[in-house]
Amino acid sequence: MALTTHGAPTTATPAGVSLVNDASTWDDLVDARGGHPLQCWGWGELKSGEHWRALRLAVYRNGEPIGGAQVLQRSLPGPLRPLLYVPRGPFADHGEQDEVTARIAQYCRDHVPATVLTIEPDTTTGPSGGPWRRTSNTILIPRTLILDLTRSEEALLSAMAKKTRQYIRKSGREGLDLRLVTTPEGIDQALSLYRETADRAGFAVHGEHYYQDVAARLGARSRLYTAYDDGQPVAFLWLAASRRTAFELYGGMNERGQALRANYTLKWHAIRECRRDGIERYDLNGLLNNGITTFKTGFADHEDLLAGTFDLPLSPIYPLWARGLPAAKRVVRAARR
């Protein structure tokens, strides 16, 4: 197993794949190849504190990187070998997606005992042919909405629903203080809004330490925007960002924020900030048939459907996983948060 700490692998493997163990080297590779923020080093470190192990695999041709994948590994119950999971990857140079995916798959077969390799590409097409199986055991929702931030602000506004533009203007006149939050105190304030939102909507959240770790592990790739009214937090929106893509992680507001429509002006502020910083894509992270989806879809005149979820069986007992072993499925559900 070849290791690298500074760019090219020290010893090339037959498949041209190398395990990267240096954070800056890995993140440079992700950014240079247009990778998703869930492929960045900090996200793997965050998940490593939640019973996962992160393997960063770079694919080379003639000594030059063409892509890679951050593979998250987690033990499964009973007789099952571990699950290998690639969130919004592999990533690759243009035209190299199939080659990179095939090389990552071969490396996992040869070097990482597992039940299954599951990938959810950040593309509209998945692996072509071969042993890959499309599966309904989805972790990240493929139906989403991705804004093209290379367009002008006027074009982005024009694509929104009329009511969304009205609420952005209305909430923008409320004198809200919109801040990029980095301090532990600011994070705690956002979490109080998140817990209130979760209680109201009936979904579960992690413990407080997890969200403090999100900020610590992602570092500058964490973008936590909070709206304040008279010095009090009323809404927040938390993103993860790579060089090319911003990805919404969490959001919420209290009753005062609802009354002020603070989530409208806050989201537009985050979009504008990402665009200003040269980010090209803004992913609103999943559309379901609920009120949150109605809110999200007001920000564009289209939807995006990514490739979905694909399994590569790596063990004869893969059918146990595929048939829905209940304890194993809980692992998948936990990975969504």
N, C-alpha and C positions, 0 to 999 in steps of 0.2 A: 504494500500500500504506500504509494508515494505521498510525501508531505511537501507542502510549500509554505514559505513564510514571506517571500518577496517576489511576487509575480509568477514567472513560469515555474513549473514543477521541477524539483531537483532531479527526479528520476521519472521519465515517462513510463506509464503503464502501457501494456499492449493496446488497450482500448483508447489511450489518449485522455484518461481521466485522472485527476489528482485531487486529493483531499486537502483543502485549504484550512490552515489553522491560524491565520492572522486576520484580525478584524478589518483593518484598513485595506488590505489587499482584496479581501472578499467584497467589501462594499464598493470599492473602485470598479470591480468586475460587474457587480449588479448594476451600478449606475451607467457604466459605459455601454452595456448591452440592453438598456431600457427595462431592467427588471423591476418587479413590483416591490413595494415596501415590506410585504410579508416575506420576501426573500432576503431582506437585509439582516446583517449580523445580529443587531439588537433584538429583533423579533425572535430569532432562534434562542438567544440568551434568556429572554423572557420565558419562553416555553420550557427551557431547560430547568427552570425553577418550578415547573408544574408537571413533573413526572415524564418529561420528554427529554430526548437527547438530540442535538442538532449536528448533522453531518453536512459540510459544505463541499460540494463536488464541482470542480471546474473541468470543462471539456476543452481540449486543445487539438489543433491541427497544425502540424509543422511548427510546434512550439508556440503558436499564437492562440489565445483563448477565443472560442466562438460561442460560448454560453456556459450554463451550469444550472445547478439546482441546490437549494437548501432542503435537505431531506430530514424531516422530523421523525424520530423513532420512539415508539412507545410500546411497552409490554402489554400483552392482551391476556385475559384470564384463561384458566384451564389449559388444554393441550395446545393452544394456539401460540405460534411464534409471534414476534412483535409485528406491529403495524408500521409501515413506512409511509409517510405522507408529505406531499409537496404542495404547499398552499400557493396558488397563483404562479405556478411554474411547471416545468423548467422555463428559463429565459434563454434567448438565443439571438444571434445576429439574424438579420433578414434572410429568409430562405434556408436557415439552418435548424429550424425547430424540430423536424423529424429526426435529423442526425443526432442532435443533442439529446433528445428524448430517448432514442435507441441506445446511446452510449451510457446514459445514466441508468437505464434499465439493466443493461448488461453488467455494469459495475455492481449494482445491488444484488443481482443473481449470484455473482462470483464472490462477493466479499461481505455481504450483510444478511445473515440468516433471518428470514422473515416469512410471515404468512402472505402478505400482499404489499405491493407498492401502489399507492393511490395518488393520482395527480389531478389537479384542477387548474388547467392552463389559463393564463391571462390572455387568451386568444379566442377567436370564434370557431376555430377548428381544433379537433383533438388528434391523437395519434392515428395514423392511417394504417389499417390492416394489422396483421400480426396477431399476437396473443392478447392484446388489450381488450377489455370488456367494459362497455358503458354500464354504469351502475346507478341505482337510485339512492345509494347510501351517501347522499350529498352532505358536505360539510359547509362549504361556502355557496350561497345561492347564485346560480349562473345568470338568472334574470336580474339585470341591474340597469343602471343609467350612468353612462360615462360622458362627461362634458369635455368637449374639445377646447382646451384653453388656448390654443393657437388662434382662435377666433377673437374678434374684437369684443369689448364689453357690450357695445351696442348690439352686436349679433347675438351674444349670449342672452341679453335681456329680451330681444325680439323673439327668441325661441321659447320663452317662458309663457305660461298661461297668463292671461290678462289679470286674473285675481292675484296671482303670485307677485306680479310687478306692483300692483296696488298695495299689497301688504308690505312689500319691501319699502316702498316710499312712505307708507303710513308709519311703520315701526321706525324708519330712519328719522322721522320728525320727533320722536319721543325723547331725544337727548340721551340715548343709551351710551354708556362708556364701554367700548369694545376693546378687549385686551387679549394679547397673547400671554398666557399664564405659564410660569415655570416654577414658581415657589411651592414648597410643600403646603403652605397655607392656602394658596390659590387652588391647588389640586384638591385639598380637603373640601373647599367650598363647592367645587364642581361635583365632587362625589356626593355631597349632601343633596344636590339637585338630582343626581342620578338615582340615589336611593328613593327619593320622593317619586320620581318618574316610574321606577320599577314597582313600587307599591301600588301606584295608580293603575299601571298597565298590567301588572301581574306576571312579571318575568324576574328571573333570578339574577343576582350579581355576585361577583367575586368578593372576597374580603378586601378591606382597605389596602392592605400591603400590596396586593396584586397591582392595583392602579398606580400606586407610588412606584412600583417596579417598572410599569409601562414607561413612565417618564424617565426613570433612571436608565433603563436599558436602551431605549430608543434615542435618548439624548436630543440632539438637534433635529432628528427626524420625527420627534413628537411635536405636534402642533395642537395645543389646547387653547381654544378661543372661548372666552367667557364674556357675557353681556351683563353689565351692572346698571342698576337703576338706583339712584341716590346712594351709591356706595354698596349696595347689596346685590349679590349674584342672583340673576333671574333665569339665565339660560346658558348652556355650554355646548360646544361641539368639539370633539377630539378626533384628530386625524393622525395617520402615519404617512410619511412621505419619503419617496425615493426621488432621484433627480427628475424622472419622467412622470411619475404618478402620485397623486394624493388619494388616500383611501380613508373613508369615514369609519371610525371604530365605534364611538359611543356618542350619545347626545341626550339632552333632557332639559327640562325647565320646570319651574314651579307655577303656581296659579297666577302670580303676578306676571311672569314671563308669557304665559298664555294670553293674558289680557292685553299685553303690549305687542303681541305677535313678534316677540323678540327673536324667535327662531328663524324668521324670514330674513331680517336684516343681518343676523349673525352668520347665516349660511352664505349669503351674498358677500359679506365681508371676507369670509374664509376663501371663497372662490376667487375673489379679486386679489387677495394676498398671495395665493398660490400662483395665479397667473403672473403677477408682478415679479415673482421669484423664478420665473422661467419654467415652471412645471407645466407639462403639456396635457395631462389628462386628470380629471377629477371624478373619482368613482364614488357614487353614493351608496355603494355596498348593499346590494340586494333589494329586490322588490317583492313584497308579498301582497296579498289582497287584503289590505287593512288601511287604517287611517294614516299611518306613517307613509305608506306607499303613495297615497293620494297627495300628501304633502310633497314628497320627493318628486313625483312625476310632474308637478307644476313648474319645475325648474328646467324643463326641456320639452321639445316637441317630438321626442323619439324615445325608444327603449333600446337596450343592448342585451343580446343573449350570448353569453360566453359558452365555450365548448361543453362545459359540464364536468362530470366526475368519471374517471376511468381507472379501472383496476387492472393490475398485472399480477395474476396468481403466482406465488413463489413457493407454495407448499401444497402437497397432496391434500391437506385438510382445509384448503381454502374454502370449499363448499360450506363448511361449518360457519365461517364468517359470512359468506354470501347469503346464507339462509336466515341470518339475523339472530345470532346468539345474543340474548338480551344484555348480558354484562358487557359484551364487546361493543354493542351499540351505544352504551353509555359513554364509552371512550370517545366515540365520534361526536356525540352531542356536546361533551365537554370541550372539544376542540373548537367549537363554533364561537366560544366566548373569549 
